[in-house]
Amino acid sequence: VKKGLADPKRLGLGGRRYGGILTDYTIATDQRFKAAISGAGAANQISMYGGDEYVLQYDHELGPPWRSSDLWLKLSYPFFHADRIHTPTLFLGGTRDFNVPIIGSEQMYQALRNLDVPTQLVVYPGQYHLFTRPSYIHDRLQRYLAWFDKYVKNPT
């Protein structure tokens, strides 16, 4: 933006996996984005404990939530500060994603819906962390374009 490469009135962001987690965090802390896309993200890390394949890693690196509650709350910042989010956000994920279960996207979708923030949740049946079905990959990419067209390229 400072170099004039991007229009500050038409900024969008998005990511999948850790990029989805970072997208959730960014829209909870920065209001300048007109649209966001969060794929396979998790904004409420506390609720992910024991529900994904990383429980041993969490225990080793973070400690369990009951011993490190301040850290777990910090990592769950987007969910517990969803009332600060005003960015229209598209959430996507697969029903068989064991790396980042779809519950993370479902929770953020419900929070934003409750707050009347434009949002949409797309759940792809039978898909894991990485999508393998060509029609779903195509659908996901088409949805990215449509979301950014609606809120960034041609805002109403």
Secondary structure, 3 states (H helix, E strand, C coil): CCCCCCCCCCCEEEEECHHHHHHHHHHHHCCCCCEEEEECCCCCHHHHCCCCCCHHHHHHHCCCCCCCHHHHHHHCHHHHCHHHCCCCEEEEEECCCCCCCCHHHHHHHHHHHHCCCCEEEEEECCCCCCCCCHHHHHHHHHHHHHHHHHHHHCCC
